[in-house]
Amino acid sequence: MLKHGILGLLNYSDMSGYEIMEVFRDSLNFFWTANTSQIYRELQTLKHKGFVVDRVVEQSGKPDKKIFSITDSGRDEFKNWLREFSYGNSNSPLLMKVFFSGEISKEENLERFHKIKAECAESLEKYSGVKEIMEAYMGMVPDPKTAVYWNMTLDYGIRYQQMLNEWCDSCIAGLEADENENSGY
């Protein structure tokens, strides 16, 4: 999946590995994490497969930088991947743990749900500045209509965090309910 994210970014514009990491951090990182070494390793794999090429740009007073460009076969690979649409699988490490959480204390579980709520709040705070970041990157895409899809992705992220927060509230309420009552959990 990382390779397709990189190909998607290079489909917009030629970039150095550092620039890819910056754009990744400012956009894709909200739903797909990657560190610098993973990106550089994947760039080498993409180059080996003929999906990208690189060229060295000399800089005065700075080290030379390598600029990556997507090839026609890389663009074909990216578009074929886009056409193989599925909404994902149902594997959820969180739900697997919750399913078996009766094996740890109620206090530990309450702590877990409060921690998830705090992470949701943190994510929602980060999302509040994303519109400005998206506007800053609009200059790199050939078709400004691309932002419609960026907005769809942002909307999903916000709604997901809101849903997760509400779910945690429900779980906390269920755990805090009188243990003699049937709280539905």
Salt bridges, closest charged atoms under 4 A:
ASP14 OD2 - ARG55 NH1 3.62
GLU19 OE2 - LYS65 NZ 3.81
ASP26 OD1 - ARG25 NE 3.18
ASP54 OD2 - LYS47 NZ 2.98
ASP54 OD2 - LYS66 NZ 3.67
ASP72 OD1 - ARG75 NH1 3.73
GLU77 OE2 - LYS3 NZ 3.72
GLU77 OE2 - HIS4 NE2 2.86
GLU122 OE2 - LYS126 NZ 3.75
ASP155 OD2 - ARG159 NE 2.83
ASP169 OD1 - LYS117 NZ 2.60
GLU179 OE2 - LYS106 NZ 3.41
